[in-house]
Amino acid sequence: MNAILIARVSTEEQKEAGNSLPAQVARLEKYCQLKNLKILKTFSFDESAYTDQREDFDKILEFLTTLKEKIALCVDKVDRLSRNIFDKRISLLYEKALKDEIELHFVSDNQIITSQISAVEKFHFGINLGLAKYFSDAISDNIKRANEQKLRKGELPGRAPFGYKNIINSDGKKDIVMNDYDSLIVKKAFELYATGTFSLDTLRKKIKDDHGINWSHGFIDIILKTHFYYGLMERNKKLYQHKYPPIITKELFDQVQQVKAKFNKKPVKFAGIPFIYRGLLRCAKCDLAITPERHKGHVYYHCTQYNGKHNAAWLREEEITRQIGDVFQRLQLPEEIAIEIADTLNEMQEKEIDFQNKQSAELSKEQKNLTKMLENLYLDKLKGSITENTYDKFYSQFCEQLENVNTRIAKLQETENNYFILSKCVLELTNKAYNLYESSEVDEKRHLINLVLLNLKLDDKNIVYDVQKPFDMILKANDCQVWCARQDSNLRPTD
């Protein structure tokens, strides 16, 4: 009789040498040799036998349908076949064996399922399936309990997020530490996005240009939504305090969520036509919305004059783009002024970093002490030295103190760094604003306009507007040509 060999391991059992794939295959081959079974095919794979989705096992069933003769399925043990008594695949194979279409050979269990087996043997097979499921359930319960203990101790069960790394300490225990370089990229991503001057796509490009990391749109979205970076870890939709050093503050995280919420408000589109200035312009005379219309291949904007005729002018979209583009062109700083401002910001930031390092060392010491106290508290609970209520009381107190210290550590840099980041972003934007506006798609153009201008109105054939801070000061200085008066130590705007 021909035989098919089935060897399977699951993730947890790969470490067991006696249960490895080569060991199973060797036992099965020796068994077939003793039983004079001719090996037709060997299936060897890594797959959980506890879940309903079993792609590798389904391939075996598909292969069986192509065979016309009776076949022997040889497996090392029942639990190598399944750990789920409710798996319909096992019922199918069992019924085939009882109908004498196949034979099931369980080598190490010393059991063969055929049409001739007794009630006792059937009972034995059912017991083996039940024990296999019990073993998996027990493993699952142990893992859940271990994870719950880790969560209560502030430890993350699983893989560390980007910005941290999993390590094994000298004592052999697993731990998570901050990755110095990656954590700076995460912090920079939050700080840049919080300024409101970046979309996810433009932030992706910035990270790639500066650091050579090609994050996907979805991955950077996940980064900006991860609570772990400010001190909480999410497990089964619940948040737990963790013991690891935070990369950002809760305030910066919340600020990023607010910016994301604004971006997620998608602009209204009519008939799929992306008019650039729809909803951005109002009439200077009656304050009604300015409406775009397409005529002979061109888009015109005009007031509806619903509140009374006032000879409203029609203005082509290209002319509006030209007038607004002129504003962005006037935002550019003289190169020598931009370089001088950037150098000054860098000098200020270096001095601030020295001061922050001294404060950070003191807070890190306090952070380690609190973490150690939490660990000792948990050990006292395990020993029975303290009650559950006492543990919960002090655990909450220590966690609150640790969260406060973590917040203070992150805040050391946030206020000043946000100032430097925002200042540098404004500086970078002013010098690139016109090129960005000219080359951007519709959504990016609208975002850039909202960032710099407000209260846009159509007054006859002219666009009038107010300018957001601090861009209003740059425009005023450029219009006054104040940058040119460098030879005078007492600079005054010219008329």
C-alpha positions as CSV (number, residue, x, y, z in Angstrom):
1,M,0.0,0.0,0.0
2,N,1.2,3.5,-0.8
3,A,1.6,6.0,2.1
4,I,1.5,9.7,2.6
5,L,3.7,11.1,5.4
6,I,2.5,14.1,7.4
7,A,4.9,16.0,9.6
8,R,3.8,19.2,11.3
9,V,5.1,21.6,14.0
10,S,3.6,24.7,15.5
11,T,5.5,27.9,16.5
12,E,5.7,26.9,20.1
13,E,6.9,23.4,19.4
14,Q,9.7,24.1,16.9
15,K,12.1,24.4,19.8
16,E,11.5,20.8,20.9
17,A,14.2,18.8,19.1
18,G,12.4,15.5,19.6
19,N,9.3,16.9,17.9
20,S,11.1,18.7,15.0
21,L,10.1,18.1,11.4
22,P,13.3,16.0,10.5
23,A,12.7,13.9,13.7
24,Q,9.1,13.2,12.7
25,V,9.9,12.4,9.1
26,A,12.7,10.0,10.2
27,R,10.3,8.1,12.5
28,L,7.6,7.9,9.8
29,E,10.1,6.6,7.2
30,K,11.3,3.9,9.6
31,Y,7.7,2.9,10.3
32,C,6.8,2.6,6.6
33,Q,9.9,0.5,6.1
34,L,8.8,-1.9,8.8
35,K,5.2,-2.0,7.5
36,N,6.3,-2.4,3.9
37,L,4.5,0.8,3.0
38,K,5.7,2.6,-0.2
39,I,6.1,6.4,0.5
40,L,4.2,8.3,-2.3
41,K,4.6,11.8,-0.9
42,T,5.8,13.6,2.2
43,F,4.1,16.7,3.5
44,S,6.2,18.7,6.0
45,F,5.1,22.1,7.2
46,D,4.8,24.6,10.1
47,E,1.2,25.4,10.9
48,S,-1.1,25.6,13.9
49,A,-3.5,22.7,14.2
50,Y,-5.7,24.7,16.6
51,T,-7.2,27.2,14.2
52,D,-9.8,26.8,11.5
53,Q,-7.7,28.3,8.7
54,R,-5.2,25.6,7.7
55,E,-4.0,26.1,4.2
56,D,-1.1,23.5,4.2
57,F,-3.4,20.8,5.6
58,D,-6.1,21.6,3.0
59,K,-3.5,20.9,0.3
60,I,-3.2,17.4,1.7
61,L,-7.0,16.9,1.4
62,E,-6.9,18.2,-2.2
63,F,-4.1,15.7,-3.0
64,L,-6.2,12.9,-1.6
65,T,-9.0,13.7,-4.0
66,T,-6.7,13.0,-6.9
67,L,-5.9,9.5,-5.8
68,K,-8.0,6.5,-6.8
69,E,-6.4,3.7,-4.8
70,K,-6.6,3.2,-1.0
71,I,-3.8,5.1,0.8
72,A,-2.3,5.1,4.3
73,L,-1.9,8.5,6.0
74,C,1.0,8.2,8.4
75,V,1.3,10.8,11.2
76,D,3.6,10.7,14.3
77,K,0.9,11.4,16.8
78,V,-2.8,12.4,16.9
79,D,-1.9,16.0,17.9
80,R,0.3,16.3,14.8
81,L,-2.9,15.9,12.8
82,S,-5.1,18.2,14.9
83,R,-5.6,19.9,18.3
84,N,-9.2,20.8,17.6
85,I,-11.9,18.1,18.1
86,F,-14.3,20.3,16.2
87,D,-12.1,20.4,13.0
88,K,-14.3,19.1,10.2
89,R,-11.2,18.0,8.3
90,I,-10.5,15.3,11.0
91,S,-14.1,14.1,10.9
92,L,-13.8,13.8,7.1
93,L,-10.6,11.7,7.4
94,Y,-12.1,9.6,10.2
95,E,-15.2,8.8,8.1
96,K,-13.0,7.9,5.1
97,A,-11.1,5.5,7.3
98,L,-14.3,3.9,8.6
99,K,-15.5,3.5,5.0
100,D,-12.2,1.7,4.2
101,E,-11.2,4.4,1.7
102,I,-8.0,5.3,3.7
103,E,-6.1,4.2,6.8
104,L,-4.9,6.6,9.5
105,H,-1.6,5.5,11.1
106,F,-0.4,7.2,14.3
107,V,3.1,5.9,14.8
108,S,4.1,7.0,18.3
109,D,0.5,6.5,19.6
110,N,0.7,2.9,18.2
111,Q,-2.8,3.2,16.8
112,I,-4.3,2.5,13.3
113,I,-7.8,3.7,12.3
114,T,-9.5,1.4,9.8
115,S,-13.0,0.1,9.1
116,Q,-12.2,-2.8,11.5
117,I,-11.4,-0.9,14.7
118,S,-13.4,-1.7,17.9
119,A,-15.5,0.6,20.1
120,V,-12.6,0.7,22.5
121,E,-10.2,1.8,19.8
122,K,-12.6,4.5,18.7
123,F,-12.9,5.7,22.3
124,H,-9.1,5.7,22.5
125,F,-8.9,7.9,19.4
126,G,-11.5,10.3,20.8
127,I,-9.5,10.5,24.1
128,N,-6.3,11.3,22.2
129,L,-8.1,14.1,20.3
130,G,-9.5,15.5,23.5
131,L,-6.1,15.4,25.2
132,A,-4.6,17.2,22.2
133,K,-7.2,20.0,22.5
134,Y,-6.8,20.1,26.3
135,F,-3.0,20.5,25.9
136,S,-3.5,23.5,23.4
137,D,-6.1,25.1,25.7
138,A,-3.7,24.7,28.7
139,I,-0.9,26.4,26.7
140,S,-3.3,29.2,25.7
141,D,-4.3,29.7,29.3
142,N,-0.7,29.8,30.4
143,I,0.2,32.3,27.8
144,K,-2.8,34.5,28.7
145,R,-1.8,34.4,32.4
146,A,1.8,35.2,31.6
147,N,0.8,38.1,29.4
148,E,-1.5,39.4,32.1
149,Q,1.4,39.3,34.6
150,K,3.6,41.1,32.1
151,L,1.0,43.8,31.5
152,R,0.6,44.4,35.3
153,K,4.4,44.7,35.6
154,G,4.4,47.2,32.8
155,E,6.1,44.9,30.3
156,L,5.1,44.5,26.7
157,P,4.2,40.9,25.7
158,G,5.5,40.7,22.1
159,R,7.4,42.6,19.5
160,A,8.5,46.2,20.3
161,P,7.3,48.9,18.0
162,F,9.6,50.9,15.7
163,G,11.8,53.1,17.8
164,Y,12.4,50.4,20.3
165,K,14.1,47.0,20.0
166,N,13.8,43.6,21.7
167,I,16.9,42.4,23.5
168,I,18.1,39.6,25.8
169,N,19.9,40.8,28.9
170,S,23.1,39.3,30.3
171,D,20.9,37.3,32.7
172,G,19.0,35.7,29.8
173,K,15.8,37.7,30.4
174,K,14.0,39.4,27.5
175,D,13.7,43.1,27.6
176,I,12.8,46.1,25.4
177,V,15.1,49.2,25.1
178,M,14.9,52.4,23.1
179,N,16.7,52.4,19.7
180,D,18.7,55.6,19.8
181,Y,18.5,56.4,16.1
182,D,15.0,55.1,15.3
183,S,13.5,56.8,18.3
184,L,14.8,60.2,17.0
185,I,13.1,59.5,13.7
186,V,9.8,58.7,15.5
187,K,10.1,61.9,17.6
188,K,10.9,64.0,14.5
189,A,7.9,62.5,12.6
190,F,5.5,63.5,15.5
191,E,7.0,67.0,15.8
192,L,6.9,67.7,12.1
193,Y,3.3,66.5,11.6
194,A,2.2,68.4,14.7
195,T,3.1,71.7,13.0
196,G,0.3,71.1,10.5
197,T,2.5,71.8,7.6
198,F,2.8,68.2,6.5
199,S,0.4,65.6,5.1
200,L,1.1,61.9,5.5
201,D,2.6,61.8,2.0
202,T,4.7,64.9,2.4
203,L,5.9,63.6,5.7
204,R,6.8,60.3,4.1
205,K,8.9,62.2,1.5
206,K,10.6,64.2,4.2
207,I,11.6,61.1,6.2
208,K,12.8,59.4,3.1
209,D,14.9,62.4,2.0
210,D,16.4,63.0,5.4
211,H,16.9,59.4,6.6
212,G,16.6,57.1,3.6
213,I,13.7,55.3,5.2
214,N,10.8,54.5,2.8
215,W,7.8,54.2,5.1
216,S,4.5,53.3,3.4
217,H,1.5,55.6,3.8
218,G,-0.2,53.0,6.1
219,F,2.9,52.4,8.3
220,I,3.4,56.1,9.0
221,D,-0.3,56.4,9.9
222,I,0.2,53.5,12.4
223,I,3.3,55.2,13.8
224,L,1.3,58.4,14.5
225,K,-1.5,56.5,16.2
226,T,0.7,54.3,18.5
227,H,0.1,55.1,22.2
228,F,3.3,53.2,23.2
229,Y,5.5,56.2,22.3
230,Y,4.1,58.3,25.2
231,G,3.9,55.6,27.8
232,L,0.9,53.4,27.3
233,M,0.6,50.0,25.5
234,E,-2.5,48.8,23.8
235,R,-3.6,45.2,24.3
236,N,-7.1,43.8,23.2
237,K,-8.3,47.4,22.9
238,K,-7.3,48.3,26.4
239,L,-4.4,50.6,27.4
240,Y,-1.8,49.8,30.1
241,Q,1.0,51.8,31.6
242,H,4.4,50.5,30.5
243,K,7.8,50.8,32.2
244,Y,9.8,51.8,29.1
245,P,11.1,55.3,28.5
246,P,8.7,57.3,26.3
247,I,9.8,59.0,23.1
248,I,7.2,61.8,23.1
249,T,4.7,63.4,25.5
250,K,1.0,62.7,25.7
251,E,0.5,66.4,24.8
252,L,2.4,66.0,21.5
253,F,0.5,62.8,20.7
254,D,-2.8,64.5,21.3
255,Q,-1.7,67.5,19.1
256,V,-0.9,65.0,16.3
257,Q,-4.3,63.4,16.6
258,Q,-6.0,66.8,16.3
259,V,-4.0,67.5,13.1
260,K,-4.9,64.1,11.7
261,A,-8.6,64.7,12.5
262,K,-8.4,67.9,10.4
263,F,-6.8,66.1,7.5
264,N,-9.4,63.4,7.6
265,K,-12.2,65.8,6.9
266,K,-12.4,65.3,3.2
267,P,-13.3,68.3,1.1
268,V,-16.7,68.1,-0.6
269,K,-16.5,67.2,-4.2
270,F,-19.3,67.7,-6.8
271,A,-19.6,65.4,-9.8
272,G,-16.0,64.3,-9.2
273,I,-14.7,67.7,-10.5
274,P,-11.8,68.9,-8.3
275,F,-12.2,72.7,-8.5
276,I,-9.2,74.2,-6.6
277,Y,-10.9,77.1,-4.9
278,R,-14.4,75.7,-4.3
279,G,-15.4,76.7,-0.8
280,L,-12.4,78.8,-0.2
281,L,-13.7,82.1,-1.7
282,R,-16.5,84.4,-0.7
283,C,-17.9,87.6,-2.3
284,A,-16.4,90.8,-0.8
285,K,-19.7,92.7,-1.4
286,C,-22.4,90.2,-0.1
287,D,-20.3,87.5,1.6
288,L,-22.0,84.7,-0.4
289,A,-19.9,81.7,-1.6
290,I,-18.1,82.1,-4.9
291,T,-19.2,79.4,-7.3
292,P,-17.0,77.7,-10.0
293,E,-18.4,76.9,-13.4
294,R,-16.8,75.4,-16.5
295,H,-17.3,77.2,-19.9
296,K,-15.6,76.4,-23.1
297,G,-12.8,74.5,-21.5
298,H,-12.1,77.1,-18.8
299,V,-13.2,77.4,-15.1
300,Y,-14.7,80.7,-14.0
301,Y,-15.5,81.8,-10.4
302,H,-18.4,84.3,-9.7
303,C,-20.8,85.3,-7.0
304,T,-24.3,83.8,-7.3
305,Q,-25.9,87.3,-6.4
306,Y,-28.8,85.6,-4.7
307,N,-29.1,88.6,-2.3
308,G,-29.3,91.1,-5.1
309,K,-27.5,92.0,-8.3
310,H,-24.3,94.0,-7.9
311,N,-22.6,93.4,-11.3
312,A,-20.4,90.6,-10.0
313,A,-17.3,89.9,-12.1
314,W,-16.4,86.5,-13.4
315,L,-12.7,85.5,-12.8
316,R,-10.9,82.7,-14.5
317,E,-9.2,80.0,-12.3
318,E,-5.8,80.7,-13.9
319,E,-6.0,84.4,-12.8
320,I,-6.8,83.4,-9.2
321,T,-3.9,81.0,-9.2
322,R,-1.6,83.8,-10.5
323,Q,-2.7,86.2,-7.8
324,I,-2.4,83.7,-5.0
325,G,0.9,82.5,-6.4
326,D,2.2,86.0,-6.2
327,V,1.6,85.9,-2.4
328,F,3.7,82.8,-2.1
329,Q,6.4,84.2,-4.2
330,R,6.6,87.3,-1.9
331,L,7.1,85.0,1.1
332,Q,10.7,84.1,0.0
333,L,13.5,85.4,2.2
334,P,16.8,86.6,0.9
335,E,19.2,83.7,1.0
336,E,21.7,85.3,3.4
337,I,18.9,86.2,5.8
338,A,17.6,82.6,5.7
339,I,21.1,81.2,6.4
340,E,21.6,83.6,9.3
341,I,18.3,82.7,10.9
342,A,19.0,79.0,10.5
343,D,22.4,79.3,12.1
344,T,21.0,81.2,15.1
345,L,18.3,78.6,15.6
346,N,20.9,75.8,15.6
347,E,23.1,77.7,18.2
348,M,20.1,78.2,20.5
349,Q,19.1,74.6,20.2
350,E,22.6,73.3,21.0
351,K,22.7,75.3,24.3
352,E,19.2,74.1,25.2
353,I,20.3,70.4,24.6
354,D,23.2,70.8,27.1
355,F,20.8,72.0,29.8
356,Q,18.2,69.3,29.0
357,N,20.8,66.5,29.3
358,K,21.6,67.5,32.9
359,Q,17.9,67.5,33.9
360,S,17.3,64.3,32.0
361,A,20.0,62.4,34.0
362,E,18.3,63.3,37.3
363,L,14.9,62.3,36.0
364,S,16.2,59.0,34.5
365,K,17.6,58.1,38.0
366,E,14.2,58.7,39.5
367,Q,12.6,56.7,36.7
368,K,14.8,53.6,37.4
369,N,14.1,53.8,41.1
370,L,10.3,53.8,40.5
371,T,10.6,50.9,38.0
372,K,12.5,48.9,40.5
373,M,9.9,49.6,43.2
374,L,7.2,48.3,40.9
375,E,9.1,45.1,40.3
376,N,9.7,44.6,44.1
377,L,6.0,45.3,44.7
378,Y,5.0,42.5,42.3
379,L,7.5,40.1,43.9
380,D,6.0,40.8,47.3
381,K,2.6,40.0,45.9
382,L,3.7,36.7,44.5
383,K,5.3,35.8,47.8
384,G,2.1,36.6,49.6
385,S,3.8,39.4,51.7
386,I,1.1,41.8,50.7
387,T,-2.6,41.5,49.9
388,E,-4.2,42.1,46.5
389,N,-5.8,45.4,47.7
390,T,-2.5,46.6,49.1
391,Y,-0.8,45.7,45.8
392,D,-3.4,47.5,43.7
393,K,-3.1,50.6,45.9
394,F,0.6,51.0,45.7
395,Y,0.7,49.9,42.1
396,S,-1.6,52.8,41.1
397,Q,0.5,55.2,43.2
398,F,3.8,54.1,41.7
399,C,2.4,54.1,38.1
400,E,1.1,57.6,38.6
401,Q,4.5,58.8,39.8
402,L,6.2,57.0,37.0
403,E,3.9,58.5,34.4
404,N,4.6,62.0,35.9
405,V,8.4,61.4,35.6
406,N,8.0,60.1,32.0
407,T,6.0,63.2,31.1
408,R,8.6,65.5,32.6
409,I,11.4,63.7,30.7
410,A,9.6,64.1,27.4
411,K,8.5,67.6,28.2
412,L,12.2,68.6,28.6
413,Q,12.6,68.8,24.9
414,E,9.0,69.2,23.6
415,T,8.4,72.9,24.3
416,E,11.8,74.1,23.1
417,N,12.1,71.6,20.3
418,N,8.6,72.3,19.1
419,Y,9.6,76.0,18.9
420,F,12.8,75.1,16.9
421,I,10.9,72.6,14.7
422,L,8.1,75.0,13.9
423,S,10.6,77.8,13.3
424,K,12.6,75.7,10.9
425,C,9.5,74.5,9.2
426,V,8.3,78.0,8.7
427,L,11.7,79.0,7.4
428,E,11.8,76.0,5.0
429,L,8.2,76.7,3.9
430,T,8.7,80.3,3.1
431,N,11.6,79.5,0.7
432,K,9.7,76.7,-1.0
433,A,6.2,77.9,-0.8
434,Y,5.9,79.2,-4.4
435,N,7.4,76.0,-5.9
436,L,5.2,73.9,-3.7
437,Y,2.1,75.8,-4.7
438,E,2.9,75.6,-8.4
439,S,3.7,71.9,-8.5
440,S,1.1,70.6,-6.0
441,E,-2.1,68.7,-6.7
442,V,-5.5,70.2,-5.8
443,D,-5.7,68.9,-2.2
444,E,-2.1,70.0,-1.4
445,K,-2.8,73.5,-3.0
446,R,-5.9,73.9,-0.8
447,H,-4.0,72.8,2.3
448,L,-1.1,75.3,1.6
449,I,-3.6,78.1,1.1
450,N,-5.4,77.4,4.4
451,L,-2.0,77.2,6.1
452,V,-0.9,80.7,5.0
453,L,-4.1,82.7,4.1
454,L,-7.5,83.1,5.5
455,N,-10.7,85.1,4.7
456,L,-10.2,84.9,1.0
457,K,-12.7,87.1,-0.9
458,L,-13.3,88.1,-4.5
459,D,-13.6,91.8,-4.8
460,D,-14.4,92.6,-8.4
461,K,-11.5,90.9,-10.2
462,N,-9.1,91.0,-7.3
463,I,-8.4,88.4,-4.6
464,V,-8.3,90.0,-1.1
465,Y,-7.2,88.1,2.0
466,D,-5.7,88.1,5.5
467,V,-2.4,86.4,6.2
468,Q,-1.8,83.9,9.0
469,K,0.9,84.5,11.6
470,P,3.9,84.4,11.3
471,F,3.7,84.7,7.5
472,D,2.1,88.1,7.8
473,M,5.3,89.5,9.4
474,I,7.5,88.0,6.6
475,L,5.2,89.5,3.9
476,K,5.2,92.9,5.6
477,A,9.0,92.8,5.9
478,N,9.4,91.8,2.3
479,D,7.0,94.5,1.1
480,C,8.9,97.1,3.2
481,Q,12.2,95.8,1.9
482,V,13.4,95.7,5.5
483,W,16.0,93.0,4.6
484,C,17.8,95.4,2.4
485,A,18.6,97.9,5.1
486,R,21.4,95.8,6.6
487,Q,24.0,98.6,6.6
488,D,21.9,100.5,9.2
489,S,22.2,99.2,12.8
490,N,18.9,100.8,13.6
491,L,16.7,99.1,11.1
492,R,13.4,100.7,10.2
493,P,10.8,99.7,7.6
494,T,11.0,101.9,4.6
495,D,7.9,103.6,3.1
